[in-house]
């Protein structure tokens, strides 16, 4: 019983960490895309 419980706990930790990693990557990409779009808008306004 103890081994099954610890294995299930490690699986849960792996799932949570992978989900957090995916969220971080998505957030980073969306932030970079937003920053580049804002920069292009500034360049258009400047010229």
C-alpha positions as CSV (number, residue, x, y, z in Angstrom):
1,X,0.0,0.0,0.0
2,X,2.8,2.4,0.9
3,X,4.6,1.9,-2.4
4,X,1.4,2.5,-4.4
5,X,0.7,5.6,-2.5
6,X,4.2,7.1,-3.0
7,X,4.1,6.2,-6.7
8,X,0.8,7.9,-7.1
9,X,2.1,10.9,-5.3
10,X,5.2,11.1,-7.6
11,X,2.9,10.8,-10.6
12,X,0.8,13.7,-9.3
13,X,3.9,15.9,-8.7
14,X,5.1,15.1,-12.2
15,X,1.8,16.0,-13.8
16,X,1.6,19.3,-11.8
17,X,5.2,20.3,-12.6
18,X,4.7,19.6,-16.3
19,X,1.4,21.5,-16.3
20,X,3.2,24.5,-14.6
21,X,6.0,24.3,-17.1
22,X,3.6,24.3,-20.0
23,X,1.8,27.3,-18.5
24,X,5.1,29.2,-18.0
25,X,6.2,28.5,-21.6
26,X,2.8,29.7,-23.0
27,X,2.9,32.8,-20.8
28,X,6.4,33.6,-21.9
29,X,5.5,33.2,-25.6
30,X,2.4,35.3,-25.3
31,X,4.3,38.0,-23.4
32,X,7.0,38.1,-26.0
33,X,4.5,38.3,-28.8
34,X,2.7,41.1,-27.1
35,X,5.9,43.0,-26.6
36,X,6.9,42.7,-30.2
37,X,3.5,43.8,-31.3
38,X,3.7,46.9,-29.1
39,X,7.2,47.6,-30.4
40,X,6.0,47.5,-34.0
41,X,3.1,49.8,-33.1
42,X,5.6,52.3,-31.6
43,X,7.8,52.2,-34.7
44,X,4.7,52.8,-37.0
45,X,3.7,55.7,-34.9
46,X,7.2,57.2,-34.9
47,X,7.6,57.1,-38.7
